[in-house]
Amino acid sequence: MTTESEDLQLIAQKLKTTRKELGYSQKRVAEQAGISRLRYQDIEAGRSSARAVTLINIGRALGLELVFVPQPWVPAVNALIRPDNHVDDTPGLIFTQLDDPDE
């Protein structure tokens, strides 16, 4: 099982990677999520945790959806989203990329 610090780093890395892939600035994501750029910067760097509603808003600004999965289901969900059959027993906290509704 991962520690809270490791979980923060996993979330931070996913946010940063997705933001950069989309070509978004931290300011843009923060504005769309309704938080300050400095607050977003701390979350993305893994220096600060965020309330669930803040993570939901950040995720949606990045086209992601926060999904809570019961822990016993995590291996099955991971098997569906990871084609290399990598099994991970981390707690059920998964961000998924949503398709762009405009495409």
N, C-alpha and C positions, 0 to 999 in steps of 0.2 A: 504494500500500500504506500502511496506517495505521501509526503509531508505537505503541510499547507504552503510552505515556501516553494516546493517543487510544483504544486498545482498552480500557484501564481505565475511561475515562470512558463509553464505550459500554455496557460491562457494568454499571457503577455506575448509569447512567441507567435501564437496563432493570430492574434490581433495585428501585430506588426507585419507579419508575412502577408496577410490578406490585404492590409492597407496598402502596402508597397506594390503588390500585384495589381491592385486597382488603380494605382497612380494617385491615390488620395493623400492630401497633407493631413498632419495631425489636427490642424485647425479645422479643416473641413469635417473630419469625423467627429471632433468634439462639438462643433456647432450643431451637427445633425443629431447628436446624442443628447444635446441639451446640457453639456458640462463645459467647464473651462478647458482650454488647451493644456494648461499646466496639470490639471487633474487627469486628463486623458494621458498625458505624457508619463505621469507617475504609474498609471495602471498599465500602460503598454510596456514600460520598463520593468514591471514586476516589483516596483518599490511600494506599491499600495494595492490593497484589495478593494473591491467594489461591491456594493449591494447588488442583489440579483437584478433589480429594475435597471440599474446603471449598465450592467452587463448586457441585458436585453436590448437597451437602447443603443449601445455601442455596436452590438452584433448586427442589429437591423440597419444601422448606418453603413455597415460593411457588407450588407447582403447575407448576413449569417443569422441563424436562429439558434437560440440557446435551448437545448433539449435536456430534460432531466430523465434519466433512464434508470430503472431499478437496477441495483448493483448485480443481481444474478443474471440480468439480461445483457450486461456489458460485453461479455465475450461474443455473444450471438450478434449484437449490433456491430461490433468491431469487425466480425467476420464478413458482414454484409458491406461495410464501407471500406474495408482494407483487402484488396484483391490478393495480396501476398500471403494471406492466411495468418498474419501476425496476430497473436492473441495477447491481450493486455488486460490486467485485472485492476486498472485504476478505477476510482469511484465514478459513478455515472454522471459525468459532466462532459458533454460533447457539443462542439459547435459544428454546424453543417452549413455548407454553401448552398444558398437558394438560387434557383434559376432566375434570371432577370425576366420579370413579367413583361417587359417591353420588347423582348426578342421573340 
